[in-house]
């Protein structure tokens, strides 16, 4: 890339997915101008403990960006005026989401090339929540999709999709971690592909989409039984 893109990452405080996204962007030598971290909100506290496990824990944000010229800002809400002003100052080509709330149009319209997210499922078939689990429960492929966001839910143009082989996993949490890692990789690969011209975003056909809800405790137990029976 002759002229590196300006990238700003939006994430909630110390969530695992956001830290993994930072690691993958830096591993691929993609420049991060700033990280805007939502903290002190109920969303950020819930995200902080989501995917908590005993077998994989990325470095803290401060360790990841140690000795790098990356500015970090803390905000109360990614849709607030402080965030909007910060983003306008950085004038990013891309905003990358490392676990963030649903964004409003005043934020969505800021980046020159768009806001990239990675969804832990194959779109458009699996939109909504707990899609890793729903994919397993329905006997479908488990995967990840990097896409631009629009004002809908998981409905923006698709950049890249990949299937995840979870045959060695014995719990839903293990599969979720594996898919989370794939999501982070796809974000980095998407920017590289978009900037080189090797990838283009394709509009989704959402005519037959379905938005999934949270899984129940009984459904999670059923999924773990499926994983242990393979």
C-alpha positions, 0 to 999 in steps of 0.5 A: 500500500503506497499510501496507508489508510487511516484506521481508527478502532472502536472497541469496548474496554479490554474485551477479548475480541477487540484486543484480538483485532488490534493484534491482527491489524498490527501483525499485518502492518496495518497502521492504527491512528487511534483507538476509541474505547467505550468504558463505564457503560453496561455494554462495555462491562458485559463485553469485558466478560464475554468469551472469558476462558481459561485457555486463551487471553490476548495481551491487554491493550496497553501491552499491545500498543506499547511503544507504538504511536497510537493514541487512545481515547476513552468515551462513555458511548460510541454514539456520543458527541465526544466520539463524533468529534474525535472521529472527525479530527482523525478523518479515517478511511476506515473505522474498524469495530472490535466489539462496539454498540450499534452505531447511529448514522452520524457515526456511520457516515464519517469514514471515507471508505466505511466501517468494517465489522466481522460477524461470527457467522455466515451472512446473510443466513445468520444475523443477530445473536449467538450465531455460532451456536445457532449454526451448530444447532441447525447443522450448518457451516460455522464461519465468519463474515467481514462486512461493511456496516449500514444502518441495519443489523448485520446487513451491510455489504460483504467483503470476505467470508470463511468457514471455520473447522471446529471438529476438535472443539468440545464446547461452545466456548471453544468454538466461539473463541476459534470463530472470534480469532477468524473474525479478527483475521478477516478484518485485516485481510479485508483491508489489505484486499480492499486497498490492493483492489483484490477484494470488493464489497458485495451487497447482501441479499437479505430477502430471506434473512433471519435474525437470531435471538440469544440461546437459552441455557438448555440450547447451549447444553444441547450444543455442547452435547452435540460437540462431545458426540462427534 
